[in-house]
């Protein structure tokens, strides 16, 4: 299917909105904080200031063979890191970066080229990446995904190194509903989609039908209060973002250390290992990717919905906590309008849900984006696990049924959640 000119205005508007949000996020840093590196497994913020335009240029300009105007930046900011430990990260980063003014100038020039020249250039190319403007979608969604991962870093940053933005502050309090075990009948679900019908990343194709046996699933994610009870009984180590504050144990949120007793209803942010241990303590396990897919999008009559609640487009704050509707997760059970056909809530938003499924290719996988062949393939290593659904900082564009995301099992910075299968 060829690129359609009628899609261009919407894509340009989406790119402008993404760039505006990037500006907002970098604007949360105080003077000098761009050089900070709050997560040792990542480059400092300044790298990402250059990486977002460099990725866009390398994808779009690389596809059409455009003449480079700053090749050293194209290479320096080409790709981030995903090391196993901080020692490997230290070896993969540098300490001397270009001047901020030079990076900003580079960023503005790339954005101008993208808006004014890239669509004509891509439209003239006979290539799978030009069809349906796939290369523009790759560049756009890459920026949207980095919005969330930048916030992982911002949450780790000292409170004196950032300023609060304009979104609503953290919503505190107890869970708005009690979690209940829900029996999900067996059935067939579909992972992935039709390559010719939609945009998707390489790991989203081809569609695969999977039979899912009946199982019993918590209706809501595990909360801070439930996890605190588990820690009290077992003596297990507390999650990374539970820290000592001036008046006791707190949860680290974006702009505050919130006392544990104030947010008992938040989903707990834990690593895959911690979530697995909790599930075992409950006498259960983490769900598989296919089970969550079935619970989220399946229906009792064997059909599949576009979203858990139906066909209506996602609306943050109505169907769940996503799309930057606030600066934090919120108490679970507050958005029953987002429940699936089986009555399971929060399957989209409020925290990426850990699964027991290692991140692997769907049968027939092809790394179709030769400009970014390693996007998925570099992580088919059994060190990364599929996470499902989205967090408060996940853009609504990424909530499509086929989207697949993943993280290292020991990575504690994900805006995560999880629930338990008990039978």
N, C-alpha and C positions, 0 to 999 in steps of 0.2 A: 504494500500500500504506500503510495507516494505522500510526500508532505503536502498538507493543504494550507494555502495562504490564509484561509478564514481562521485558522487556529493562532495566527501570529499575534494579534492584539491581546488575547488572553494570556499567552505565554510571556509577552513583554510586561504585562501588568503583574504577573506572578514574579517575574525576575525583579522588577522594581520593588515589590513588597518584600521579597527576601533580602535584598540589599539594604532596605530601610531597617529591617529587623537586625541585620548584622551590625549596622551602625549603632542601633540602640544597645545591643549587648556589649560591644566594645566600649560604648559610652558609660557603662556601669563601673568601669575601672577608674580608680583615682590616678592622679599623675604619677607616672613611673611604674605603674603596676603591669603594663604591657610586657615588661621583662620578667615578671614573676612566673614561677613554674610550680604551682601548688600541687600538682600531681606528678610525682617523680617519673611515672611511666609515660609521660607526654612531654612534648616540646613546650616552651613558654608561650604565652598568649601571642607574642609578636609573630611567631611562626604562622599562626592561623590567620592573622591579618593579611599576610602575603599568600598563604596557601589557597584561600578561597578564590581570589582572582586568578592565581596561577593554574589551579585545576581547571577553571572555566576556559582559560586561554588554551591550555594544553589539549583539552578535549575538542573544542570548537575549531581553534586555529589549526590544530594538528590534523583534523579531519579534512579540512579544505586546503591545506598546504599554504596557509597565510604566512606572509613574511613576518618573522619575529622582530619585535622592537626592543625587547630586553631579555635576551636569552639567558643571562646569568640568573635573573629572578625566576624565569620559567623552570630552571633546573633546581635552584636552591629551595624553592617552596613547593616542589612537585608533589611530594608525598610525606605523610606523617609516619608515625611509628606505632607499633603494637608489640612491644617486647614482653618477654616472659617475666623480667624482673628489672629493678632499678639499675642494676649494674649494666645490663644490656642497653637500657635506655640512655645511660650516661655516655656509653660508647657511640650511640647513634645520634646524639645531638651536638650542638655547638654553643659557644658562649658569646660569640661576636656576631651581631646581626646588623643589617643595613639600617640607616636612619629611618625613623618613622615617616618623615616627610617624603622620602623616596618611595617607600612602600605605598603610601597613600596616593602618590602620583601614578604609580604603576596600576594600582587598583582602579582609579578613575579612568585611565586610558583603556584598560581591558573592558570595563563596563560600557564605555562609549562605543568601542568596536562591536561588542556583542549586540547592542541595540541598533546601531546604524548600519552595520555591514554583515553581521554573521548570518542573518536569515536569508539574504539574497545569495550569499556564498553557499550555504548549506542546501538551499533549494535547487541549486544547479548541479549538485553531486548525485550520482547514481550509486547509492550505498545504503545498506540496511540501517545504518545509523542516521541517515538523512530522512528515511521514511518515518512519517508521523512525528518528525522533529525529535526523534529519540535522543539525539546528542544534546539537544537543549534541555530535555527532561532530565537527562543524567546530570548535567551541570546544575540545574535548579535543585533537584532533590539532594544532591551532594551538599549544597549550601544549607538546606533545611535540616539535614541530619546533623551537620556541624553546629547548628544553633543549640541543639540539645547537649552535645558533648562539650561545647564551650561552657554550658551551665554546670556540668559536672565539675569542671575546673573552678568556676566561679563559686560554687557552693563550698569548695575546699579552701578558698581564699580567705584570709583574715578579714574580719568585719571592718577593720580600718582601711582596707585596700579597695573598697568598693562602695558604691552609693546605691540606694534602693531606687528601682525603677517605678513606673507608674501603674503597674498591674496591681490588682488587689493583694493584700498581704495574706499571710498564712491563715487558713480556716482551721480553728482548733476545736477540740471537744471529743466526745465519745462517738463510737460507731452509731450511725443512724438506724441501723437494723441489726438483728442478730444473724450470724451466719448459720445456715442450715445445710445438712447433707441433702443433695438433690440427686436422684437416680436418673442418669442419662441413658436412654435405651440405645442398644447397639444400632449401627447403621453404617452407611457409606458416606465419607466426606471426600472433598477434593482439595489437594494441596496444589498450589500453582494455578496458572491460567493459560489462556490462548494468546500466543505471541502476536498474532496478527490483529487481535481485537483491542489491545490496550498497551499502554506503556508499562514496563516492569523491568527490574534488574535481572541479570542473567539467572540468578538462583530461583526466580519465580516461575521458570519454565522448564519443561513443558508441564501441562496439567497431569496430575496423577491421582487416580481414584484409590482410596484406602478404606478398607473395612475396619471399623472400630467396634470392639466388643462393648457391651454394657458396662458402665462404671458409675461410681458414686463420687460426686465432686462437691466441695464446699461452695456454697452460694456466693461467698465473699472472700476476699483475700485475708490472710492472717494479719492481725492488727498488732500495734505496738504493745497494747495491754496483754494480748495473748502471748506474745513473744517474751514479755517481761516475766510472765508466770512460768514459762518454760525455763528461762535463765535461773529463776529463783529455785526451781526444783532440781535442775541438773548441774548448776554451776558452770555452764558453758560460757565461753567468752562472748562479750557483748559485740554487737555489730559495729562496724567502723564508724558510722556516723552518730553513735551514741557516745557523748563526751561529757566530761565533768565541766559544769558551768559554775558560776559564782555561788549558786544556791543548791547545787546537787546535779544529778544526772540529767542530761538534756539530749534532745535530738538536734543535730546540726541541720538547719534549713538555710535557705539562700541568704537571708539578711538577719538572722537571729539564731541564738541558741534557745530552743523552746523546751521548757521543763517537760520531762516524760509524762508527768501527771496531767499536763495540759493537752496532750495529743494522744490519748489512749486509743482513739479510733482511726488514726492514720495507718495505712498499710506499712508494715515494717520494711525498711530497706536493708536487704541482706545479700550476701554472696550466694552463689549456687551451692557451695559446700554447706553453708549455714542453713539454707532452705532445705536441703536434702536431709540434714541431721534432724531438723525440727519435724519434718514429715515422718521420719522413722520413729521419733519419740511419740508421735501421735498414733503410731501403728499403721501408717499409710506411706505414701510416696508422692513424688511430684508427678503431675500429669505429663503425658507425651504431647508433642506438637499436634499430632492428629486428633487426640482427645480434646484439646482446647479448641481446635478448629471446628470439630463437630459440635461441641457445646456452645460455641459462639455463633456459628452461622447455620447450623443445621436446624431442621424443623421436625416435629413429630411425624409428619406425613412423608418424610424423606427428601424434602426440598432443601434449598440453600438460599439464604438471604445475602444481600450485599453487605449489610452490617448486622450486628446482633439484634438491633431493635427493628430492622426492616429495610426499606429502600430509601428512606429519607436521608439526605446528606448529613454528615456529622455536625453537631452543634455543641461546642465546648460549653460546659456549665449546664447543659440540658441533658445530653446523653451520657455525660461523664466529665471527668477532669482531664482535659487535653487541649491542644491548640492554644497554649499560653493564656488560658482563661484566668489563671492566678499564679502566684509565685511559689506554689508548693503543692504537694498532694493534699487531699482533704479527707475527712472522716468517711470510711467506707459506708455504703448503703444509702448515700445521699442522692443517688440519681436512678431511681427505679425505672425511669423512662428509657434507660439504656439497657434494660434486661434482655436477655436472649429469649428465644421461643421456649426454652426449657426453664426459664425463670432464674438463670444464673446472671448475676450482676457484675459490673466492673471488668468485663472481659476486654474492654477497650478503655484505655486511660487509667490515670491514678497510679500507674507503675507498670513497667514491663514485667511480665510474668515469666519466671524461670520455668523451663520445662526439663524433662529428663532426656530430651533428644539432642544428641550431638549434631552440630551444624554440618550437614553433608549435602551433596547435590541431589536433586531429584533425578530419577532415571531419565536419561536422554539429555542431560544438562549440556549446554554449549555456552562457552564464554563469548557471546556474540559481539561484545564491545571490545574490539581489538585495541582501542585506545585506552582501555582500562580492564585488560584481561584478568588481572589479579584481584579485582574487586571482591569476588567470592572465593575463587579457587585458592588464594593464599591462606584461607582460614579453614579449609577442609582438613583439619589436623587432629580432630578429637580432643582438642584443648578448649574449643569453643562450643557453647550450647545455645540452642534456639531460645530466644525470648519472644514473648507473644503480647500483642495488644497495644502497647504505647503507654506513655507517661503524661504528666501534666505539660511537659515541654515537647511533646511530639506534635508536629504539624498535622493538621487534618488531612492533607494530601497523602500522608503516609499510612493512613488507616484503612487502605483498601484491603480486601479479603486476601489477596495473594501475597502481600508484603511479608518478607521474612527478615528478621533481625537476629543478631547473635552477639555474645560477649564471652570472654574467657571466664572459666568457672570460678577463678579466685578473685576476679575483679570486683572490688567492693563499692565502686563509685556510681554504678548504674542507678538511675531512679527506678528501683525495682519493686516488685511485689511477688507474692506467690500464694498459691492455695494448695490444698491437699486432696488427693484421691484416697478414699478410705475403703474402697471395696469394688 
